[in-house]
């Protein structure tokens, strides 16, 4: 196959690719080679039908992309709603748990963020752990509650002094 035959084949394939019929492509090739056989004809400018076909294809692509975008927005919206519901449930659980172990009111805790509530819960969990020091402090507090406060005490006649008063 000569280079001119190969060039003609390539031109015919390119010409037919945009929907032009074979006789029109052959006529274009013949017209270009009648004047100068060494020159490959340029592709003809697109006609109105070609432009309309391209516009319709672009419209279809645009509509497909808009549909895909709407679906993606819907999926993201549902995911955000689900995340917000999970956070609200976790926040409610933490508020109930914190109120049991502390003196916070529900109104105090409702205004706090989820991260703040988690920090408060962790702090309470750490402070509730029983260590030797916390048990000793609890026992000392209990002992102080059972002893009388601000008494005059009693007078010991043998030593002639006051004992046990503050």
Secondary structure by P-SEA (a helix, b strand, c coil): ccaaaaaaaaaaaaaacccccaaaaaaaaaaaaaaccccccccccccaaaaaaaaaaaaaaaaaaaaaaaaaaaaaaaaaaaaaaaaaaaaaaaaaaaaacccccaaaaaaccaaaaaaaaaaaaaaacccaaaaaaaaaaaaaaacccccccccccccccccccc
